[in-house]
């Protein structure tokens, strides 16, 4: 029972970190794109 709970927590943490990484990656890409396509 305890092992199951630990596994769940690890999986949750992993997916959470993955989401954060994806958001950061997207933000970075968006910044680079806007820098490339800004004509001011």
C-alpha positions in Angstrom: 0.0 0.0 0.0 2.7 2.4 1.0 4.8 1.5 -2.0 1.9 2.2 -4.3 1.5 5.7 -2.7 5.2 6.4 -3.2 5.0 5.4 -6.9 2.0 7.7 -7.4 3.8 10.6 -5.8 6.9 10.0 -8.0 4.7 9.8 -11.1 2.9 13.0 -10.2 6.1 14.9 -9.5 7.5 13.7 -12.8 4.5 14.8 -14.8 4.5 18.1 -13.0 8.2 18.7 -13.8 7.5 17.7 -17.4 4.7 20.2 -17.7 6.9 23.0 -16.2 9.7 22.1 -18.7 7.2 22.2 -21.6 5.9 25.6 -20.5 9.5 27.0 -20.2 10.4 25.6 -23.6 7.3 27.2 -25.1 8.0 30.5 -23.5 11.6 30.4 -24.7 10.6 29.6 -28.2 7.9 32.3 -28.2 10.5 34.9 -27.1 12.9 33.9 -29.8 10.2 34.0 -32.4 9.0 37.4 -31.4 12.6 38.6 -31.3 13.1 37.3 -34.9 9.9 38.8 -36.2 9.9 42.2 -34.5 10.4 45.0 -37.0 10.9 47.9 -34.7 
